[in-house]
Amino acid sequence: MTDDSDTDRDASTPPRDDPTARREADARLRTDGGAERSSDGGGASPANTDSNGEDLLEAYRQKKQEDVDEDGEAEKRRQRELRKAKNGESIIVDFVANFVAGGDATFDPVKGRVLMSERRLILATSQTKTVVPVTSIFDIAVGQVPPEVEEFFDYTVMVGYIVGNRRRTTVIGGDRETIEKFSLLLFRAALNGSTTLVKHPAKVGGRVMDTPKRKTGLHLDYESVVFPGNDVLGEGDDPFEIDLASVIFFEVIERTIDDEKRLVLSVQHVENGQTVTSEISMGSRRKMNILGRYLRLIYHWIKSDVRDVEVEEETLEVLVGLYSTGPEMDIASLLDLDDDELDHRLGELFDDNLITDEELPCDLTPQGRFVVNEEIEDVNV
């Protein structure tokens, strides 16, 4: 399968103000989080997307009217129900934003509604409507404010897509939390459910493994990329996942697979204290570009959160101990610490957002796992 784009430009993302906020509910951006699948195959015709876009907008209008007409428990119940268009599409995103739609040469932002289903993104005002099929999206750049609109926006996501044979872009701006939450859902809509060719592990340390490639699915979580096995494909391979906080290095390379040149994402990450390389490939260069964008984005988010964190050696030992043992292990005895000293070290780790609670039992945050994995990599080197 071929695609219309082989671009994979770097994305530079500024630090997060609150790393825990991206997993919290945002009242302004309502979603069921259920965008699981997208087929690949380029842009839809303008006539079809316009008709289906009208269905989606009409479902939104009907839902808004129902919300006005009803009150009490019935209204609350309806607010929780998933809104659907006539063709069964689920509206998974709905919020108000300023945007420049469709590569408008004037770069004049307008205010309107951003709606998204599993299949399409719609930017609607009272006068205009731009419909972007998810399968036409070839690039998602978060946090980059184009020079043409930087005077209007503080934080943006830029979406590149194909209309006919022409590349177009739309820029959506807003507060950081809303844009980042929307962007994660957009990545999931574009990639979740994709058929993926995986070689895991391709290397353990510097040793090349004779591991066969296998087909599997793909699912994006905030903290990981999950390959859930081949149940859908009728096979029984075990699932595995790449913890994005464990990633040390990744690159996109070109390989010949089944007599066809394809992009391969090579990811080095820490697994059970060892450096492991996994290789991931999809037939669509468009999807490979988006997956590279996603890994780069989350990697920079996590790394930026710990950029200014300095952990004392004794406190780092506690963090590594928590990482290496289960919650049932007596960390104080293992590290020969009294209870007061352990409480002090746990408090420091919690204040630096490296663990989820300042009391045991607790888990490491993605930032905490990142710090530990860097330490493990330094030891391995």
C-alpha positions in Angstrom: 0.0 0.0 0.0 1.4 3.4 -0.9 0.5 6.8 0.3 0.8 10.4 -0.7 3.4 11.7 1.7 6.9 10.7 2.9 7.6 13.8 5.0 8.8 13.3 8.6 9.9 16.8 9.8 10.9 17.3 13.4 8.5 18.9 15.9 9.8 21.0 18.7 7.5 21.4 21.6 7.7 23.8 24.6 7.6 22.4 28.1 4.3 21.5 29.8 3.1 23.7 32.7 1.3 20.8 34.3 2.2 17.3 33.2 -0.7 15.7 35.0 -3.4 17.9 33.3 -3.2 16.2 30.0 -4.9 13.2 31.4 -7.6 15.1 33.2 -11.1 15.7 31.8 -11.5 19.0 30.0 -15.1 20.3 30.2 -14.7 22.4 27.1 -13.6 19.5 25.0 -16.2 16.7 25.4 -15.2 13.3 24.2 -15.8 9.6 24.8 -12.2 8.8 23.9 -13.4 6.0 21.6 -11.7 6.7 18.3 -10.3 3.2 17.7 -9.9 2.7 13.9 -9.2 4.5 10.7 -8.8 3.0 7.2 -6.1 4.3 4.9 -6.6 5.4 1.4 -6.3 9.1 0.8 -8.9 11.9 0.7 -12.6 11.5 0.0 -14.4 13.3 -2.7 -15.7 16.8 -1.8 -19.3 15.8 -2.5 -19.2 12.9 -0.2 -17.5 14.6 2.6 -19.8 17.6 2.4 -22.9 15.4 2.7 -21.5 13.4 5.6 -20.3 16.6 7.2 -23.9 17.9 7.1 -25.1 14.7 8.9 -22.5 15.3 11.6 -23.4 19.0 12.0 -27.1 18.1 12.0 -26.5 15.6 14.8 -24.8 18.3 16.8 -27.6 20.8 16.2 -30.2 18.3 17.3 -28.3 17.4 20.4 -27.9 21.1 21.4 -31.7 21.6 21.0 -32.4 18.5 23.1 -30.1 19.9 25.8 -32.1 23.1 25.8 -35.5 21.4 25.8 -34.7 19.0 28.7 -33.7 19.5 32.3 -33.0 17.5 35.5 -31.8 14.0 35.4 -33.0 13.4 31.9 -30.8 16.2 30.6 -27.8 14.9 32.6 -28.3 11.4 31.2 -28.5 12.8 27.6 -25.3 14.8 28.2 -23.6 11.5 29.0 -24.9 9.7 26.0 -22.8 9.5 22.8 -24.2 11.7 20.1 -24.4 10.1 16.7 -25.0 11.3 13.2 -27.5 9.7 10.8 -24.9 7.3 9.4 -23.9 6.2 12.9 -20.7 8.3 13.3 -19.8 9.2 16.8 -19.0 12.8 17.6 -15.9 12.3 19.8 -14.7 16.0 19.9 -16.6 19.2 20.2 -15.2 22.5 21.3 -15.0 26.2 20.3 -11.7 27.5 18.9 -10.1 30.1 16.6 -8.7 28.6 13.4 -7.4 29.2 9.9 -9.0 26.5 7.7 -8.0 25.1 4.4 -4.8 27.1 3.9 -6.6 30.4 3.5 -4.1 32.8 1.9 -5.3 35.7 4.1 -4.4 33.9 7.4 -7.3 35.6 9.1 -8.4 33.4 12.0 -12.1 32.9 12.5 -14.0 31.6 15.5 -16.1 28.4 15.2 -16.7 24.9 16.3 -14.3 22.0 16.0 -16.1 18.7 15.6 -14.5 15.3 15.0 -15.8 11.8 14.5 -13.8 8.6 13.9 -13.8 9.5 10.2 -13.6 13.3 9.7 -12.7 16.6 11.2 -15.0 19.5 10.7 -14.3 23.2 11.2 -17.6 25.1 11.1 -18.6 28.7 11.3 -22.0 30.3 10.6 -20.9 31.0 7.0 -18.3 28.2 6.2 -17.5 24.6 6.7 -14.3 22.7 6.1 -14.4 18.9 6.1 -11.1 17.0 6.5 -11.3 13.2 6.2 -9.1 11.6 8.8 -7.6 9.3 6.0 -6.4 12.4 4.2 -4.3 13.7 7.1 -0.6 13.3 6.5 0.9 15.5 9.3 0.0 16.7 12.8 2.4 19.3 14.2 1.6 20.3 17.9 3.0 23.4 19.5 4.4 25.0 16.4 2.9 28.4 15.7 3.3 29.3 12.0 4.8 32.8 11.6 1.8 33.9 9.6 -0.5 33.5 12.6 1.8 33.8 15.6 0.2 37.2 16.4 -3.2 35.5 16.8 -2.4 32.3 18.6 -0.5 31.2 21.8 -0.6 27.5 21.1 -1.7 25.6 18.0 -2.0 22.3 16.2 -1.3 22.4 12.5 -3.0 19.7 10.4 -1.7 18.8 6.9 -4.1 17.0 4.6 -4.8 16.2 1.0 -7.7 17.6 -1.1 -7.5 16.0 -4.6 -3.8 16.1 -5.4 -3.2 19.3 -3.4 -1.7 19.6 0.1 -3.5 22.0 2.4 -3.1 23.0 6.0 -5.4 24.1 8.8 -4.2 25.7 12.0 -6.3 25.4 15.2 -5.4 27.6 18.2 -6.4 27.7 21.8 -5.2 27.2 25.3 -2.5 24.5 25.7 -4.5 22.0 27.6 -7.3 21.9 25.2 -5.1 21.8 22.1 -3.0 19.0 23.5 -6.0 16.9 24.5 -7.5 17.4 21.1 -4.2 16.5 19.4 -3.9 13.2 21.2 -7.4 12.3 20.1 -6.5 13.3 16.5 -3.4 11.1 16.6 -5.5 8.2 17.8 -8.2 8.6 15.2 -5.4 8.6 12.5 -3.5 5.6 13.8 -5.5 3.3 16.1 -6.4 0.0 14.6 -3.7 0.2 11.9 -2.2 -3.1 10.7 1.5 -3.0 11.7 4.5 -5.1 10.9 6.7 -5.5 14.0 10.0 -7.0 14.8 10.4 -7.2 18.6 13.1 -7.5 19.8 15.2 -6.6 16.8 18.2 -6.1 19.1 18.9 -6.8 22.7 21.8 -4.5 23.7 24.1 -4.6 20.7 23.1 -8.2 19.8 21.0 -8.6 16.6 18.1 -11.0 17.2 16.7 -13.5 14.7 13.2 -12.5 15.6 10.6 -13.0 12.8 8.4 -10.0 11.7 4.8 -10.3 12.6 1.6 -8.5 11.8 -0.3 -6.9 14.7 -2.6 -4.0 15.5 -1.6 -0.7 17.0 -3.2 1.4 19.8 -1.9 4.7 21.2 -2.1 5.5 24.8 -0.6 8.6 26.4 2.2 6.7 28.1 2.7 3.9 25.6 2.2 2.5 22.1 0.4 -0.9 22.4 0.6 -3.7 19.9 -2.3 -5.8 21.1 -1.5 -9.0 19.2 -3.2 -10.6 16.3 -6.7 -11.6 17.6 -8.3 -9.6 14.9 -6.1 -11.2 12.3 -6.8 -14.7 13.5 -3.4 -15.3 15.0 -2.3 -15.7 18.6 0.9 -13.7 19.1 1.3 -12.2 22.6 0.8 -8.4 22.9 3.5 -6.1 23.9 3.9 -2.4 24.4 6.6 0.3 24.2 6.6 2.5 27.3 7.3 5.9 25.9 9.0 7.0 29.1 11.6 4.2 28.4 12.5 5.4 24.9 16.2 6.3 24.6 16.5 6.9 20.9 14.5 6.4 17.7 14.9 7.1 14.0 13.1 6.5 10.7 15.1 4.4 8.2 14.3 3.0 4.8 14.3 -0.8 4.3 13.4 -3.2 1.5 10.5 -5.4 2.8 8.9 -7.9 0.4 10.7 -6.3 -2.5 9.2 -2.9 -1.6 11.0 0.1 -0.1 9.3 1.0 3.2 9.9 3.3 6.1 10.8 1.5 9.4 10.7 3.2 12.8 13.5 1.9 14.9 12.9 2.5 18.6 15.5 1.9 21.3 13.9 1.5 24.8 14.6 0.0 28.2 12.8 -3.3 28.9 13.5 -5.2 32.2 16.8 -3.3 32.7 18.1 -4.0 29.2 18.3 -1.8 26.1 16.0 -3.3 23.5 15.4 -2.2 19.9 12.0 -2.7 18.2 11.3 -2.1 14.6 7.9 -1.0 13.4 6.6 -0.5 9.9 3.3 0.2 8.1 2.6 0.2 4.4 1.4 3.8 4.5 4.2 6.4 4.5 1.6 8.9 5.6 0.9 6.8 8.8 4.6 6.3 9.4 5.1 10.0 9.4 2.2 10.6 11.9 3.5 7.8 14.2 7.0 9.4 14.1 5.4 12.7 15.0 3.5 11.1 17.9 6.6 9.5 19.4 8.6 12.7 19.0 5.9 14.8 20.6 5.4 12.5 23.7 9.1 12.1 24.1 9.6 15.8 24.2 6.7 16.3 26.6 8.1 13.8 29.0 11.7 15.0 28.7 10.8 18.6 29.0 9.0 17.9 32.3 12.2 16.6 33.9 14.7 18.9 32.2 15.2 21.0 35.3 14.8 18.3 37.9 17.9 17.4 39.9 17.7 14.3 42.0 20.2 13.6 44.8 22.0 10.2 44.6 20.3 8.9 47.7 16.8 9.9 46.4 17.6 8.4 43.0 18.4 5.1 44.7 14.9 5.1 46.2 13.4 5.8 42.8 15.3 3.0 41.2 14.3 0.7 44.1 10.7 1.5 43.5 11.1 0.8 39.8 12.9 -2.5 40.3 10.7 -4.0 43.0 7.0 -4.5 43.6 4.8 -2.7 46.0 5.1 -5.6 48.5 8.8 -5.1 48.9 10.2 -3.4 52.0 12.1 -0.5 50.4 13.4 0.8 53.7 15.0 -2.5 54.6 16.3 -3.0 51.1 18.1 0.4 51.0 18.9 0.4 54.8 16.9 3.5 55.5 14.9 4.4 58.6 11.3 5.4 58.1 11.9 9.1 58.5 14.6 9.2 55.9 12.4 7.2 53.5 9.5 9.5 54.0 11.8 12.5 53.3 13.0 10.9 50.0 9.5 10.0 48.9 8.4 13.5 49.6 11.2 14.9 47.3 10.2 12.4 44.5 6.6 13.4 44.8 7.3 17.1 44.7 9.3 16.6 41.5 6.4 14.6 40.0 8.4 11.4 39.7 6.0 9.3 41.8 2.3 9.2 42.0 2.0 9.5 45.8 4.3 10.6 48.7 3.3 7.5 50.7 3.8 3.8 49.9 2.4 2.1 47.9 3.0 4.3 44.9 3.9 4.1 41.2 6.4 5.9 39.1 5.1 8.6 36.8 6.2 8.6 33.1 8.7 11.3 34.2 10.0 9.0 37.0 10.4 6.1 34.6 12.2 8.4 32.2 14.7 9.4 34.9 15.3 5.7 35.9 15.7 4.5 32.3 18.3 7.2 31.6 20.2 6.0 34.7 20.0 2.4 33.5 21.2 3.4 30.1 24.2 5.3 31.6 25.1 2.2 33.6 24.8 -0.1 30.5 27.0 2.2 28.5 
